[in-house]
Amino acid sequence: MSSKEIITGIDLGSKSIKVAVGQEVAGELNIIGLAEEPSEGISKGMIISIEDTISSLSSCLEKIDKMISMQIEHAYIGISGSHIISQESKGVIAISRADGEIKDDDVRRVLEAAQTVVTPPNYEFIHSIPRSFTVDNQPGIIDPIGMTGVRLEVESQIILGLSNQIKNLTKCFYRVGVNIDDKILSVLAAAETVLSRRQKDFGVAVVNLGHTTTSLVVFEEGDILLAKVLPIGARHITGDISLGLKIPLDLAEAIKLRYGTTLPDKVDKHEQINLKDLDENEEGIVSRKEVAKIIEARCEEIFEIVDKELTTVARSGKLPAGVVLIGGGSKLDGLVETAKSVFKTPASIGVSQGFTSGINKSYDPIFSTAVGLVLYGPKSSIKNTKVLKNETFSKVKKMFKNLMPF
């Protein structure tokens, strides 16, 4: 097996770097390797120290290289951070051929036209996502190739990121000897493995509760309505516990992981936590119910911030397929119930699917992004315009078929 036969996804998180490796076996994708390493040099999804990031990335790659007995040479990279922005755009072109038939190069040109939006200074494109096309006066077309007309329009979702962050990301992978197959919005990749097409069609949101950020992507009728990265995450819950109980951060994290819940009403008022059980150097007893109240307040605040974003696209309380929670923070006890209460919709923990694996952690929500990158990247369902320029006719056709809802 050569490195060309494997597919690698790398998720650069603020708390840890996660790598997933997949391989096509008899037409099915099999996840054959997973690795995780604490990350240094990354905060709120942004690189703040190139050298520290390279060191953490190198350690994680060494782990996965040993696991699969092969060196990783190329990978799909997840990109996230509070610098990510998205906006809608339209593109219009004339069909110049005498017979008026729409070809793949017309689709490329109209997608390029959609990118002629006013881009904020120091930002560059990550994705240009076609939502639907209009041929002459016929709207709602998914695949215009082969149709006849004189005017082609497209409605697109444009996702942008800070140029310096994208360059820093590229530099880190260059330094560790890994070629970047493509850079993909992390929450978009995660949605590939935790959502079905039916959910995307009905209307659904994926909320990735990470260490320092919370990412959101909203789908309806197969289209992306919103993509957002918010600068608040599970670390803020730990900080609240630390301040509220006046204890060290490491101890607050241990309490959150072992005893944390968002449902104080279900905790007996007499239940107590002995700090010495968690750290022999600490003394004292705290109320588990008090801890739960602190956690509940912060989780409700995070979800209320997310719900405000849903309001901007008129989807607050209006997602039939509900909210799907992923990320390390999603494993907190009671979080699904809190999500249902705040969002006024169904809620669940995301379960990865679309592959086989003998590694149980492949299905863990903390690996949703890394595994999603392995699934999402090769499908070419969404590509940068630079990649689209080099796609063959058959791949462009495949892209639009993948975007089709049920």
C-alpha positions in Angstrom: 0.0 0.0 0.0 1.4 3.4 -1.0 0.6 6.8 0.5 -1.4 7.6 -2.7 -3.9 4.8 -1.8 -4.8 6.3 1.6 -6.9 9.4 2.4 -6.0 11.5 5.4 -7.9 14.2 7.3 -6.2 16.5 9.8 -8.2 18.5 12.4 -6.2 21.3 14.0 -8.1 21.9 17.2 -7.2 24.4 20.0 -7.1 21.6 22.5 -5.8 18.7 20.4 -4.8 17.8 16.9 -6.6 14.8 15.5 -5.7 12.7 12.4 -7.8 10.1 10.6 -6.6 7.8 7.8 -9.0 6.0 5.5 -8.6 3.5 2.6 -11.0 2.3 -0.1 -11.7 -1.4 0.4 -14.1 -3.1 -2.0 -15.9 0.1 -2.7 -16.2 1.0 1.0 -14.2 3.5 3.0 -12.5 1.9 5.9 -10.9 4.1 8.6 -7.6 2.3 9.4 -5.9 4.8 11.7 -6.6 7.5 14.3 -4.2 9.6 16.3 -4.6 12.5 18.8 -2.1 14.8 20.3 -2.4 17.9 22.6 -2.0 21.0 20.5 0.2 24.0 21.3 0.3 27.2 19.4 -3.4 27.2 18.4 -6.0 29.4 20.1 -9.6 29.9 19.0 -8.8 27.9 15.8 -6.1 30.4 14.9 -2.3 29.7 14.8 -0.6 31.9 17.3 2.8 30.2 17.3 4.0 28.5 14.1 6.9 26.6 15.9 4.6 25.2 18.7 2.0 24.2 16.1 4.7 22.4 14.0 5.9 20.6 17.1 2.4 19.3 18.1 1.6 18.4 14.5 4.9 16.5 14.1 4.2 14.5 17.2 0.7 13.6 16.0 2.0 12.6 12.6 4.6 10.4 14.2 1.9 8.5 16.1 -0.2 7.9 13.0 2.8 6.9 10.9 3.7 4.2 13.4 0.1 3.0 13.6 -0.3 2.5 9.8 3.4 1.7 9.2 3.5 4.5 6.6 4.5 8.1 6.3 1.7 10.6 5.7 2.6 12.7 2.6 -0.7 14.5 1.8 -3.9 15.3 3.6 -7.2 17.2 3.6 -6.9 20.0 6.2 -9.7 21.3 8.3 -9.8 25.1 8.7 -11.7 26.9 11.4 -11.4 29.9 13.7 -13.3 33.0 14.6 -11.8 34.7 11.5 -14.1 32.6 9.2 -17.0 34.6 7.6 -19.6 33.6 5.0 -21.8 35.6 2.7 -24.2 35.1 -0.2 -23.3 36.1 -3.7 -24.7 35.9 -7.3 -23.0 35.5 -10.6 -24.3 36.1 -14.1 -22.8 35.3 -17.5 -24.0 35.1 -21.1 -23.8 31.9 -23.1 -21.9 32.8 -26.2 -22.2 29.6 -28.3 -24.5 29.7 -31.3 -26.5 26.7 -30.2 -26.8 28.1 -26.6 -25.7 24.8 -25.0 -24.3 25.2 -21.5 -20.9 23.5 -21.0 -18.7 22.8 -18.0 -16.6 25.9 -18.7 -19.8 28.1 -18.5 -20.4 26.7 -15.0 -16.8 27.5 -14.1 -17.2 31.1 -15.5 -20.4 31.8 -13.6 -18.9 30.5 -10.3 -16.0 32.8 -10.9 -18.4 35.7 -11.5 -20.1 34.9 -8.1 -16.7 35.5 -6.5 -16.5 39.1 -7.7 -18.0 40.2 -4.4 -16.5 42.9 -2.3 -14.0 40.9 -0.3 -12.9 42.4 3.1 -9.3 43.4 3.2 -6.8 40.6 3.9 -9.4 37.9 3.3 -9.4 35.1 0.7 -11.7 32.5 -0.6 -12.0 29.1 1.1 -15.2 27.8 -0.6 -17.5 29.0 -3.3 -20.6 26.8 -2.9 -23.2 26.7 -5.7 -26.7 26.6 -4.2 -28.8 26.7 -7.4 -28.7 28.0 -11.0 -31.1 29.9 -13.2 -31.1 29.4 -17.0 -32.8 32.4 -18.6 -35.9 32.7 -16.4 -36.0 29.2 -15.1 -34.8 29.1 -11.4 -34.1 26.3 -9.1 -31.8 24.3 -11.4 -29.3 22.0 -9.8 -27.3 20.9 -12.8 -27.4 23.2 -15.9 -24.9 21.4 -18.0 -26.4 20.3 -21.3 -29.3 22.7 -21.1 -29.9 25.5 -23.6 -30.1 29.2 -22.9 -28.6 32.6 -23.4 -28.1 33.6 -19.7 -26.8 31.6 -16.8 -27.0 32.7 -13.2 -25.9 31.1 -9.9 -26.6 31.7 -6.3 -23.6 30.8 -4.1 -22.4 30.8 -0.5 -19.0 32.3 -0.3 -16.8 31.3 2.7 -13.7 33.4 3.4 -10.8 33.3 5.9 -8.0 35.7 6.9 -5.2 35.4 4.4 -2.4 35.4 7.0 -4.1 32.5 8.9 -4.4 30.5 5.7 -0.7 31.2 4.8 0.4 30.3 8.4 -1.6 27.0 8.1 0.1 26.2 4.7 3.5 27.0 6.1 3.1 24.6 9.1 2.2 21.7 6.7 5.0 22.6 4.4 7.5 22.5 7.3 6.3 19.0 8.3 6.4 17.7 4.8 2.7 17.2 4.2 1.2 18.4 0.9 -2.3 19.9 1.3 -4.9 18.2 -0.9 -7.5 20.8 0.0 -8.4 23.2 2.8 -12.0 22.5 4.0 -14.2 24.4 6.5 -14.0 22.0 9.5 -17.7 22.0 10.5 -18.7 21.5 6.9 -16.5 18.3 6.8 -17.9 17.1 10.0 -21.4 17.5 8.7 -20.5 15.1 5.9 -20.3 12.2 8.3 -22.9 13.0 11.0 -25.8 14.2 8.7 -27.9 12.3 6.2 -29.1 13.9 3.0 -32.6 13.7 4.3 -31.7 15.8 7.3 -30.0 18.4 5.1 -33.1 18.5 3.0 -35.6 19.1 5.8 -33.5 21.6 7.7 -30.8 20.9 10.3 -27.9 22.6 12.2 -24.6 21.1 13.2 -23.1 22.6 16.3 -19.5 21.7 17.0 -18.7 22.6 20.7 -14.9 22.8 20.7 -12.4 23.9 23.3 -12.3 27.6 22.5 -14.8 28.0 19.6 -18.2 26.8 18.7 -18.8 26.2 15.0 -22.2 26.2 13.3 -23.5 25.2 9.9 -27.1 25.2 8.8 -28.6 23.2 5.9 -32.0 23.4 4.2 -33.1 21.8 1.0 -29.6 20.5 0.6 -28.2 24.0 0.6 -26.0 25.8 3.2 -27.8 28.7 4.7 -25.2 29.7 7.3 -21.7 28.9 8.4 -20.2 30.5 11.4 -17.4 30.1 14.0 -18.0 31.7 17.4 -15.2 32.6 19.8 -16.6 30.7 22.8 -16.3 27.0 23.7 -16.0 24.3 26.4 -12.9 26.0 27.9 -15.2 28.8 29.1 -17.2 26.3 31.1 -14.0 25.2 32.9 -13.1 28.9 33.5 -16.5 29.5 35.1 -16.1 26.5 37.5 -12.6 27.7 38.4 -13.8 31.2 39.2 -17.0 30.1 40.9 -15.3 27.6 43.2 -12.0 29.5 43.5 -10.0 26.4 42.4 -7.2 25.8 39.9 -8.2 25.4 36.2 -6.8 21.8 36.0 -9.0 20.8 39.0 -12.0 22.6 37.5 -11.5 20.6 34.3 -11.3 17.4 36.2 -14.6 18.2 38.0 -16.3 19.0 34.7 -15.2 15.8 33.1 -16.0 13.5 36.0 -19.0 15.2 37.7 -20.2 17.8 35.2 -23.9 18.0 34.1 -26.1 20.7 32.7 -29.1 19.5 34.8 -28.9 20.8 38.4 -32.5 19.8 39.1 -31.5 16.2 38.7 -28.7 16.4 41.2 -29.4 15.7 44.9 -28.7 18.8 46.9 -26.7 16.8 49.4 -24.3 15.3 46.8 -20.8 16.5 47.4 -17.4 16.3 45.6 -14.3 15.7 47.7 -11.5 17.6 45.9 -8.9 15.3 47.4 -10.4 12.5 45.3 -9.3 14.4 42.2 -6.0 16.0 43.5 -4.3 14.7 46.6 -2.8 18.2 47.1 -6.3 19.8 47.3 -8.6 19.8 50.3 -12.2 20.8 50.6 -15.7 19.7 49.6 -18.0 21.4 47.0 -21.6 20.9 46.1 -22.2 19.0 42.9 -25.5 20.8 42.5 -23.6 24.2 42.6 -21.2 22.9 39.9 -24.2 21.9 37.7 -25.7 25.4 38.1 -22.5 27.0 36.9 -22.3 24.6 33.9 -25.9 25.0 33.0 -25.7 28.8 32.9 -22.7 28.8 30.6 -24.1 26.1 28.3 -27.4 28.0 28.0 -25.4 31.2 27.1 -23.4 29.4 24.4 -26.6 28.0 22.9 -28.4 31.3 23.1 -25.5 32.9 21.1 -25.8 30.1 18.5 -29.6 30.7 18.4 -29.1 34.4 17.7 -27.1 33.3 14.6 -30.1 31.0 13.6 -32.3 34.1 13.9 -30.3 35.9 11.2 -31.5 33.2 8.7 -35.0 33.0 10.2 -34.4 29.4 11.4 -34.6 29.8 15.2 -37.0 27.1 16.4 -37.7 26.2 12.7 -35.4 23.2 12.0 -37.4 20.1 11.5 -34.4 17.8 11.7 -33.2 19.7 14.7 -29.7 20.4 16.1 -26.9 17.8 16.0 -24.1 18.3 18.6 -20.5 17.2 18.0 -17.1 18.0 19.4 -15.5 17.2 22.7 -17.9 19.5 24.6 -20.9 17.6 23.3 -20.2 14.7 25.6 -21.2 16.7 28.7 -24.0 15.0 30.6 -27.4 16.7 30.0 -26.3 18.8 27.1 -28.9 17.3 24.7 -31.7 18.2 27.1 -30.3 21.8 27.4 -30.1 22.1 23.6 -33.7 21.1 23.2 -34.8 23.6 25.8 -32.9 26.5 24.2 -33.3 25.8 20.5 -36.9 24.6 20.8 -36.1 21.8 18.3 -35.1 18.1 18.4 -31.4 17.7 19.4 -29.0 14.7 19.4 -25.3 13.8 19.6 -23.9 13.3 16.1 -22.9 9.8 15.2 -20.4 9.3 12.4 -21.5 7.1 9.5 -20.6 6.4 5.9 -17.6 4.2 6.6 -16.4 1.0 8.3 -13.8 0.7 10.9 -12.4 -1.7 13.5 -11.5 1.3 15.7 -14.3 2.2 18.1 -13.1 5.8 18.4 -13.8 6.4 14.8 -17.5 6.9 15.8 -16.7 9.3 18.7 -18.0 12.8 18.2 -14.5 14.3 19.0 -13.2 12.7 15.8 -16.2 13.8 13.6 -14.1 16.5 11.8 -11.1 14.4 11.1 -13.2 11.5 9.8 -15.4 13.9 7.9 -12.4 15.3 6.1 -11.6 11.8 4.9 -15.1 11.3 3.6 -15.7 14.8 2.3 -12.4 15.7 0.5 -12.4 13.1 -2.3 -16.0 13.6 -3.2 -15.3 17.0 -4.6 -18.9 18.1 -3.9 -17.6 21.5 -2.9 -14.3 22.8 -4.3 -12.4 26.1 -4.5 -12.6 27.8 -7.8 -8.9 27.1 -8.3 -9.6 23.4 -8.2 -12.7 23.8 -10.4 -10.5 25.3 -13.1 -8.7 22.0 -13.3 -11.6 19.6 -13.0 -12.6 17.5 -15.9 -16.1 17.6 -17.3 -17.0 14.3 -15.6 -15.9 15.6 -12.1 -18.0 18.8 -12.5 -21.0 16.6 -13.4 -20.4 14.5 -10.3 -20.2 17.6 -8.1 -23.7 18.7 -9.0 -25.1 15.2 -8.5 -23.6 15.2 -5.0 -25.3 18.5 -4.2 -28.7 17.1 -5.2 -31.1 16.7 -2.3 -33.6 13.8 -2.1 
